[in-house]
Amino acid sequence: MSAEVDAARALFSGFVSGAVVAFATVAIALWAMSRSARWRTRIASLGRLPLPLVGVVLVNVAVLGWTLLGLLLGAAYIEVADPLRFGLIVHGLVLIAVIAAAFVLRGLNGAIWATAIVAAFAFGVLLPALAG
């Protein structure tokens, strides 16, 4: 019975960590979009589309995507079962994702760095602490 409880705890921890990253990502994205003249003109060209409506769409997409990733990482944590090793793996994967983003986008901005830091903390530190 303990293995089932540990598995449920790890999966729920992944879900919670994914939700944390999702809401933080939406806040970061809306902040970056509100500060960017390019995004303001893009949204203005769509008519009278309010920024909160864009936020609703972003929240739905972000919650689905990040919680799915959180559940997958929670399942991976069940197999690894070592918080330090899991955290190092997650931080390495985040670093690889940041390097790939820098290569594809030919540079990084504050929103990417903020999202990477939040994801590294939530999945590399918070998930193992909650699953602990």
N, C-alpha and C positions, 0 to 999 in steps of 0.2 A: 504494500500500500504506500510506502514511503516514496517509491520511485514515481508513482503516479502523481503524488503531491508535489514532488520536486519538478516534474515535467510541467504540471499546471502552473506552478509558481514561476518557472522560467518563461513559459509562453505569455503569461499575464504580464510579467516584467517587460518582455519585449513589446507587448501591446502598449503599455503605459509609456515606455521610452519612445516608441514611435509617435504616440500622440503628443508628447512633449516637443519632439523635434518638429512635428507638423505645425503646431500652433506657433512655435518660435519662427519657423520658416515663413509662415504667412505674415507674421509681424515684420520680419526682415524684408520680405518682398514688397509689402505695401509701403513700408518706409522708403525703400529704394525707388519704387515707382513714383511715389509722391515727390521725391527730390529730383527726379530725372526729367529734364525738359523733353527728351525724346519720347518717353512714355506718356507724358501729359498730352503731347500733340497727337500721339497715336490713339489715346483714349478719346480725346476731343473730336477726332475725325470720325469716330463711331457714332457720334451724335451726343445726346445727353446721357451717356452711360455713367452713372455715379461710381466713384471709387469703392464704396461699400459693396456694391453688387459684384465688382471684380473680386473683392475680398471673399464673398460667399463662394464663388467658383473656385478660387484658390484654396479655400479651406477644405472644400470637398475633395479636390484632387490631392491636396497634400495629405489629408488624413488617410485617404485610401492607400496612397503610395507609401508613406512613411510607416504606417501601422503594419502594412504587409511586410515591409523590410524588417520592422521590429519583431514580428512573429517569426520570420525566417531566422533572424539572429538569435531569438529566444530558443528556437529549435537547435541551432548550432551550439548555443551555450550548454544545452543538455549533454551534447557529445563531448564538449571540451571540459566542462565542469571545473575549471580552474580560473578564478576571477582575474588573476594577473595575466595569465597567458591569453585569455580571451580579450582582455583590454588591449594588450599589445597587438593582437591580430586586428582588432577593430581600428585602432589608431593607425596601423600600417595601411589598412584598406582606405581609410579616409585620406591619408597622405597621397596614396596612389590616385584617388579620385581628384584631389586638388591639382596634382601634377597634370593629369589628363585634361582637366578643365583649363588649366593655364595653357596647355599646348593647343587645344582646340580653339579657345577664345583669344589666344595670343595676348594673354595678360589676365590678371585677377583684379577684382574690385572688392570693396568692403563687404558687400552682401555675400559673396562666395566665401570669404574668410569667416564671416560670422556664422553662416550656415555650417561650415565645416567644423568650427569649434563647438557649436551646439550639438551636432551629430556625434562628434568624437566623445564629448562628455556624456551625452545621454546613453549612447549605445556601449561605450567603453567603460564607463564608471557607474552610471545609474542602473543600467540593466543588471550587471553582476551584483550590485549592492542590494537591489530589490529581490533578486532571485536567491541571494545568499542563504 
